[in-house]
Amino acid sequence: RAPKQGRDGEDLVAFGRVPPSTLFSGGVADPPAELAADFDPLHIPNDARKTPWARVPGRGEPGENDGKDGDLFILIISEAP
């Protein structure tokens, strides 16, 4: 009998909302509400609107049978002014 093949975990996406000034100037923002218990504040780089994704390796769905865990991607978007 062949062993079960490993299956990688799914990637997850969350949305982090920050004030418009933080997208331009950078700063610290609270993590998305659904992640708040597990994450420290997010450090937003200057001019984050050019590359608004943050990747957190291994924080997505768990893999099965020695498959790697998925990643978490956080899309940084502006709050309404």
JOVEN-V874572 format. One record per residue. N is the residue number from 1. PHI is phi in radians with two decimals (999 if undefined). Layout:
N/PHI
N/PHI
//
This chain:
1/999
2/-1.41
3/-1.17
4/-1.12
5/-1.31
6/-1.15
7/-2.28
8/-1.22
9/-1.28
10/-1.30
11/-1.36
12/-2.07
13/-2.20
14/-2.26
15/-1.99
16/-1.82
17/-1.73
18/-2.30
19/-1.08
20/-0.93
21/-1.11
22/-1.23
23/-1.11
24/-1.55
25/-1.75
26/1.43
27/2.55
28/-1.98
29/-2.35
30/-1.19
31/-1.20
32/-0.93
33/-0.93
34/-1.23
35/-1.97
36/-0.96
37/-1.24
38/-1.87
39/-2.23
40/-1.35
41/-0.98
42/-1.48
43/-1.70
44/-1.65
45/-1.30
46/-0.99
47/0.97
48/-1.14
49/-1.14
50/-1.32
51/-2.37
52/-1.43
53/-1.76
54/-2.04
55/-1.90
56/-2.06
57/-1.06
58/1.33
59/-1.86
60/-1.57
61/-1.17
62/-1.22
63/-1.36
64/-2.08
65/0.91
66/1.23
67/-1.31
68/-1.32
69/-1.22
70/-1.22
71/-1.82
72/-1.91
73/-1.97
74/-1.95
75/-1.56
76/-1.57
77/-2.20
78/-1.41
79/-1.23
80/-1.10
81/-1.12
//
